[in-house]
């Protein structure tokens, strides 16, 4: 495949619009070094360079952005998956290898997804390419020995350069064109018909990055069809074209046919927006506030360094203007800041107390307000109530905050579940097992996030069992209670508990049909007690 250099470096219009935001979100999460490196702490207009460098060296961050994303990811991933049905793949050696090393870096599937979910929380979304080595093997044993299987390759938003959605003959949208930037600086292009890798280097042999000033024209352009395109088997996609921008043509360093007939790429959205390929970050209303707290802390340090010491006022060394050395430099230091004329009788040496307390307190109060707004914007004020609240919140207010948080977590869980099932589908299609397995396997995620005390639910469960006269209801309540008390139990243990509950429920008498005790099987003392109880009940 040949493309010109400008086409390869071009980016999507939404990429260009959001790149600066992604950098701010990541800098706020990573902390002070990333904030300084990103140039978000500006030099004051009259600040000397040496003073600016010293101030930069003394900066520190409070990490509120990291705290917010950590809280969301903890609640999302801490609960074990519910509805996960993968028993049909238990004997698949390739699936077991994938589950233990999902990204070829030694990370298991669940830790890999937790890391992807965290980064989606930071930047709004993450890209997931389900890829497989094109190496051909004669036997499955050779492939197994080489540990070649479909794997997950993750891409941060700044590495997803361009994309195009098209519609098939049934008007169903599909991803028809994708351009990615690998960690080694190479460009990876996918269509539903082929893939190719390009390498661009400058005169010094350094990789050339994308040009954010060049917006891709893939949408609506029809000037050049991708070379070597072949219709995907058993499908009728609309032909995808790449615009011609002119300039030097570059030959791909690797290419091949897309045997799948579709681009095996998906977006894991943190929260969806109105645009395909762009998600909403948990830091969209928070990152700038967090960075401003760093600036406020720097202002407090400046007040302390330059004003928070007592200034001495003393007599001028030579009060006679005729004898004064006008060329001598002014003495400005802790020892001599202000001078007075000793000829005036009311003049006397004294210490001037610095008035910095009010300035520092004003900045601290403003910072406290900002911290409260961070947690309010993230809808986790109830979880951080002791830190940001000066007055106690009502139970109704706390319940409302928890409900909003629960709604956000449910949306995240639905997006995660959808992405995981797409990963499963693509993985099985790489292995030519999708049609055989699609009705037998499934990924599921919990969509119930109770961030309050579980004791309240347990109390409600016990109470409801005495009110609702239904064996089926009681069985479901007991199973749900078992999952809440032991959320981390394995699928085998859960199946065993469910079976025992079913057996117990079946042995219970129907409601309203009290089974009299078997007096003949009881001992003498028990018979007396039973008979007295029955006589009392009759009376």
Buried (B, 14 or more C-beta within 10 A) or exposed (E): BEBBBBBBBBBBEBBBBBBEBBBBBBBBBBBBEBBBEBEBBEEEEEEEEEBBEEBEEEBEBBBBBBBBBBBBBEBBBEBBBBEBEBEBBEEBEBBEBBBEBBBBEEBBBEEBBBBBBBBBBBBBBBBBBBBBBEEEEEEEEEBBEEBBBBBBBBBBBBBBBBBBEBEBEEEEEBBBBBBBBBEEEBBBBBBBBBBBBBBBEEEEEEBBBBBBEBBBBBBEBEEBEBEEBEEBEEEEBEBBBBBBBEEEEBEBEEBEBBBBBBBBBBBBBBBBBEEBBBBBBBBBBBBBBBBBBBEBBBBBBBBEEEEBEEBBBBBBEEBEEEEEEEEEEEEEEEEBBEBBEBEEEEBEEEEEEBEBEEBBEEBEEEBEEBBBBBBBBBBBBBBBBEEBEEEEBEEEEBEBBBEBBBEBBBBBBBBBBBBBBBBBBBBBBBBEBBEEBBEEBBBBBBBBBEBEEEEEBEEEBEEEBEEEEEEEBBBBBBBEBBBBEEEEBEEEEBEEBBEEBEEEBEEEEEEEEEEEBEEEEBEEEEBEEBEEEEEEEEE
